[in-house]
Amino acid sequence: MDAWVWWLIATAVLVVGEMLTTSLVLAMIAGGTAAAGVVAAIGGGPAVQVAAFALVSLALLVGVRPVARRHLRTPFALRTGVASLVGSEAEVVAEVDGRDGRIKLSGEVWSARAYDGQSSYAAGTVVHVVEISGATALVA
């Protein structure tokens, strides 16, 4: 069998191993085996194949893996429920002050009060929801 086929088999085995471990180490080494396979396919000798394998694997491990891990580790923050309403705009339906008021938020009428406890917003004013406390929106 040709050398490039062995490199291809090694690449496939490493990719399957990466799917099982998700550490990204095997994926980076698989990149090196793929590069060595390409070198073998275009006629490079065994020394050139091993050099391509080593250099590409090392470059991927040092250069790509840390960046990829950082991006994969960052959780996607999906806000749901009332948390998704924070930051939204709402229209004042009944005057909002530090104690009471009503706003229309996402098509529903909510009780509301001024976030700072002192401001007053007349009906028709557009306000921003700063926080949700129970069933009351705190607006500014």
GUTI-110884 format. One record per residue: residue in one letter; x, y, z of N, C-alpha, C, O in turn. Coordinates in steps of 0.001 Angstrom, whole numbers, plus 524288, in hexadecimal, padded with zeros to 5 digits. Last residue first. Layout:
% residues N
AXYZXYZXYZXYZ;...
This chain:
% residues 140
A773A18CEFE882F7776798D3F4882FE775D38D67587DAE777E28DAB487CBF;V76CD58C5BD88B3C76E098C8518864B771138CD5788713771138CFA188B4E;L769C28B98588F6876C4D8BE558911476E7F8C0E488C317719C8BE908895D;A75E0F8B2A488F897628D8B43D88C67764B28B95388E97761C28BD0488F84;T7592F8A8C689783759B48AE66896A675EAA8AF8589391762E38AD99894D6;A7584B89F1889B68754FB8A04F896EC7552C8A61A8959F751BA8A81D892EF;G7651C89E4889F2F7600989BB289FAE75CE589C9B89AC275E8489B218967B;S76B148A7588989576AC98A5C689E0E765698A37889EFF761958A65489F8D;I773888A95188E9476E588A73D88FBE76E8E8A55A8955D771D88A220896BD;E77A058B4C1889AC779DF8B02688D087743F8AE5588D7F7709D8B16C88CE3;V779088BBEC881D277E278BB408843277E648B62688746782718B39088776;V772FB8BF0587666772908BB9587AEA778158BA8487CE877B628B87987A11;H771178CC0287264774358C738871F3773B08C417876FB773EE8C63E87B46;V766248D2BA86C76769EC8D1D7870A776CDE8CCC086F9976B4B8C99D86C50;V75F2E8DC7886631761E28D77B86577766248D714869A1769558DA9F86A3F;T752F58E1EB869E7758A68E226869F875AEA8DCB186918758D38D8CF86B03;G748738E05586B3674A628E10F865E87504B8E15186586752708E0F78613C;A747578E6BE877737452E8E2F9873B6747168E44E86E367474E8E8E186CBF;A7538F8EADB87D6E74E1F8EBA787BD274C798E775877ED74FBC8E4F387570;Y75B118E7698880C75A998E6F888264754DA8E73F880EC751A88E441882EA;S763DB8EBB4891B375E648EB038903775E218EB1688A40760978EE57887B5;S76D648E7ED89B7876BBD8E9DD8965B765FD8E8CA8956E763978E57B897F7;Q76F498E28E8A4CA76DE28E8118A4EF76BBC8EA1289FC5768838EDA489FC3;G772DF8D8608A3DC76F1E8D9868A80276D448DF238A81D769E78E06C8AB4E;D778EE8D4E389BE977B858D80E89FE4777E18D99B8A4567799E8DBEA8A82E;Y7715F8CF7589612775DC8CCA989831778758CFB789C9877A048CD758A08B;A763D98D105897C5768CD8D3508961D76D4F8D09E898EB76D0A8CFA289D9E;R75BCF8C5C98951275D458CA508983F7629E8CC2A89673765888C947893F1;A750B78BE6A8907B756058C07E8900C756E18C4C589408753308C71089617;S7498C8B3B688BA574A268B7C488F9D74FD88B97E88F62753548B66388E3C;W746FB8B20C87DE9749CE8B0AA882AB7495D8B5168869C748DD8B9A488526;V7403D8AD0487381740768B15F8772F742E78AF6187C407411E8AB8C87E8C;E746698A821867EE743928A75286CCC7442A8AC1587048748198AED88700C;G74CE18A9CC85F79747568A8E985E79744138A8088635373F598A73F862E3;S756948ABEE863F7755D88A72E860CE7501B8A5D48602674EA38A14086041;L750928B41686C7D7558C8B19386B7D754908AC75868AF751FB8A8FF86ACC;K74B868BF56870AB74A608BB2D86CF174F9D8B90A86B20752AE8BBBF86898;I74A3D8C29E87E4B74CE18C2F68794174AF48BE8C875CA749058BA91877AA;R746148CA1188932745148C5BF88592748018C6CE8807F7483D8CB3B87EA1;G748EA8CC85896E8748298CE018917D7473D8C93288E2D747918C4CA89013;D74F538D0758A2F374B958CD7389FD774B7D8CF6F89A3A74DB78D384898FF;R757C48D5958A7FF7547A8D1DD8AADB751438CE598A755750858C9C08A88A;G75D298DCAD8A1F3760328D9518A56775D078D5318A83575F428D1A58AA91;D755218DBD2896717585B8DECA89A1775B498DAEB89D8D75BCE8D65889C29;V74E7C8DC6288AAA751FF8D94088DE67551F8DCEF89158757778E0B088F76;E741B18DD70885C6746548E00B887DD749648DC8888B997473A8DA1888F22;A73EC78D31B87D3D73CF18D67B8817D741CE8D89088431745A18D5B9884D2;V745608D00C8751273FB58D0238744473D278D3A687856739C38D6CF8770C;V751498D17B86ED274E658D291873A37489F8D31687252747208D62486EEC;E757068C751867C0754138CC3586782750F98CCD686C8B74E5E8C93486E4F;A764368C2908679E75EAE8C1FD868E875C1C8C7588689875EB08CB5F8691A;E76F318BB458635776C5A8C0378639A766A68BF10864BD764888BB188630B;S777C88B2CA86ACD773CA8B3DF866D9771898B9538678B771E78BBAE86BB9;G77E158B0AD87309780748B36386EA777C948B4C386A5F77DE88B795866B6;V777BF8A5128763377B478A92C8780D77E1B8AB7E8735B780418A8A98701D;L772E989CA0871C6770538A1B387147773D08A63A87305772EF8AAB38717D;S7781E893C18743B778798957F86ECC775F589ADB86E02776CD89D5A869FC;A77539891EF87E5C77A83893EE87D7177B18895F3877DE77E3789978876E1;V76B9988D2887DC776BB5892C687ECC771218951787DFA77199899C687CFD;G76F8B883B28743276BE58858E8782E76C4988B6E878E576D2F88E558752B;T77D65883B7871307780488200870727749E88432874CB7769B88650878A0;R78912885C086AA178595887A286EB7780058860186D6977E2C886D38690C;L793BA87E8B868A678E8987F4F8667E78AF3880F686AE9789EA87DF186E81;A7A05087F5D866FA79C7D880EF86AE6797498822B8683D7969A88650865E6;F7A900875AF8644E7A54A8792B861C97A10B87A67865BC79E6F876DA867A8;P7B57B8752786A717B00A87368869F57ACB2877858673E7AD8487C38867DB;T7C1998726F865D77BE26876D1866E87B8818751E866367B6E4873C9861E2;R7C6D0869C2862067C5BE86A048679B7C1E686E5F868FA7BF3286E0086CF0;L7C8A486B9E857A07C51686760858FD7C38A8678E85EB97BF58865AD86023;H7CFEF873A28581B7CADC87493855AF7C6EA87060857147C24787185857A7;R7D83686E8985D0B7D5FC8733685F657D08C8744785D3A7CCF9875A786023;R7DA6F8669F855DD7D8768654285B177D5ED869F585DB87D1ED8696A86055;A7DE3486CA184D6A7D9788697984CD67D72D86810852237D26D8684A852D4;V7E74E870C9851D87E31F874468500C7DE018714C84F9F7D9EC8733985147;P7ED30867AE853E17EBB686B3D858207E73786EE68569D7E3BF86FF4859C7;R7EDCB862F98494C7EB058607E84DA57E9A48644F8520A7E52F86433853D7;V7F433869278429B7EE85868EC841E77EBAE866F5846C87E79B8691084839;G7FEF8869148460A7FC4F86DB8844067F66E86D8D8440E7F3E78716B84565;V801F385F5A84A35803AF8643084CB080067868DF84AFF7FF3286C4284E30;L7FD0E857F7843BC7FCB6857858496F7FE0985CA684C297FB8485E1A84FFD;L7FFFB85B83839B87FA7685B6583B3B7F9D485B24841267F67785DC884359;A80AE085A4483A4B8089985F6B8393A802DD85F9B83ADD8011E8637583D25;L80B8F84F6883BF880D7B8531383FE580B188587B83F228097985AFB842E8;S8074084BBC8327A804F384A4B837888068984E2683BC28034284FF383EC8;V80E448501682B3D808BF851A082B22806208505183051803198537483258;L817D984B2782E5181748850DA82E2A811948529282E57810358562183146;A815A58404482DA781770842A9832868167B8488B832928148884AAB8366C;F8127883F008231080F2A83D4B827668109C8402F82C6980D388424C82F16;A81B54842AF81DE78164B8455E81D2F8129984401821A580FED84766823C0;A8228B83B1782154823638409C8228C81E50843AE8220481D1E846F282556;V81E298322981CED81E9483289822A481F62838368244781D2A839F58282B;Q81F4F834E28124B81A28833BA8148281A348345C81A71816B7836CA81CAF;V82A03835B981154826CF83A67810728215E8399D812C181F1683D40814EA;A82CC582B538131F82EC982F6E8169382B88834668161282A6D836FD819F8;P827AF825FD80AB1826338250D81024828128294E813E38253882ABE8177C;G8258D82F6180010827E682AD7802998264182A5980848823C082DD780A6F;G81A9A8332D7F83A81EA6834587FC188209C82F697FEB481DA982BB17FF76;G81261831ED7F1128176C82F847F01181BBD830C27F3E28203F82F787F2D2;I808A48351A7F33480B53837FC7EF0B810F4836237EE4C813EE838737EB4F;A8060D82E6E7FB618032B82DFB7F671805E4830DB7F1FB8058082F3C7ED78;A80C678320A8037880D4A82CCD8014A80AB082C3A7FBF980CE2829CD7F872;V807AB83BB98054680D2883B8A8039880E61836438011F81112836027FD25;V7FDFF83817808B17FE4C83B43803ED803DE83B2D801CB804AF83AA17FD16;G8011B8330B811D67FE9B8301C80D9F7FEC9833048087B7FFA1830AC8045E;A8048483B69817C1808578377A8161C8062783423811AF8090A8329380E2B;A7FAD984039819577FEF3842FA8166E8031583F2281478804EB83F918100C;A7F60A8387C81F527F3C9839EB81A3E7F7D883CBA816E37F83F83BC281232;T7FC38838AD828297FC35833F3824EC7F9E58350D81F8C7FB9B832CD81BA8;G7F9D2842D282BC97FF258417D82A3F7FF5E83CA5826DA8025883C7682314;G7EF528417E82E1E7F0E08455C82A327F65F844578283A7F777844EB82395;A7F05D83A66836237EDE8838AC8313F7EF1783C8282CDC7EFCA83AED8285F;I7F42A8410083DB87F7B283D0083B9F7F58083ADC8367D7F878839A5832E8;M7EB028469C83F687EFA78495D83D917F39A8458383B407F615846A58374A;A7E47F83EB7843137E3168418283E477E7D28445B83C087E88D8447C83748;L7E93D83BDB84C577E93B8381E848077E7CD83ABB842DB7E9AF8392483EBA;V7E72D8450A8520E7EC8B84354851167ECAE83FB284C647EFE184061848DE;L7DCC0847048542A7DF29849D584FD27E4D18484A84EC67E71284A1484AEC;S7D6B18412385A7B7DADB8442B85CF37DDAF847B2859157E0BB84B0D85AAF;T7CE9E839E9858457CDB383F95857BD7D1D0842EE85A817D0918471085C9F;T7CDEF82EDD858097D07C8318F85C657CF5C8376485C9B7CF2D83998860E0;L7C87682B8384F3F7C774828F4854427C9B282BFD858DE7C79482BB785D2D;M7CC5C831708474F7C6BA831A88484C7C55F82F3E84D927C18D830C98500E;E7D6AF82E18847877D5628336C8493C7CF97833F284A697CE178369E84E1E;G7D5998241D8432B7D754824B5848957D61382A1384ABD7D49182A9484F47;V7D2F3827258390D7CF2F8242E83C327D09C82491841FE7CD33825458454F;V7DC6D82C018367D7D79182F0F836757D36282C47839A57D08F82EC783CA1;L7E3538237F837067E3ED827E883A9E7DF0282B4283ADC7DD9882D2883F0B;V7DF9081D6B82EB67DF9881B4E8340C7DFFE81FBB838067DD4381FAD83BFA;A7E15F82447826417DC0E82295827877DBB98208982D1C7D808821C582FEF;T7EC64824FF8268A7E920829A88272B7E3A082824828D27E17382A7B82C6A;A7EF1E81AA48246C7F08F81CFA829767ED48821D282A907EB96822AB82EFC;I7EB5F81A1481A277E91D816B281E307EA49818EA8239E7E6DE8190C826FF;L7F22082164815867EC768223B8156C7E9B981EF58199C7E631820D781C47;W7FBAE81C76816D87FAC982186819617F4EF822BC819A27F30B824DB81D83;W7F9D7813CF810857FAC3813128161B7F9EA8182D8191B7F7B58182E81D61;V7F8FF818EE806F57F4758160C808F47F50F8152780ED27F14A815A8811C4;W802F081CC0805547FEBD82087806387F9D981DD8808587F6DD8204180B3D;A808C7813BD8034A8096D8167680848804EA81A31809648034181ABE80DDE;D801B1808FA7FD65804B080DD37FD24804C3810898027C8014F80FBD805BC;M8034D7FB61800008000080000800008037D804E380000807B3804E580252;
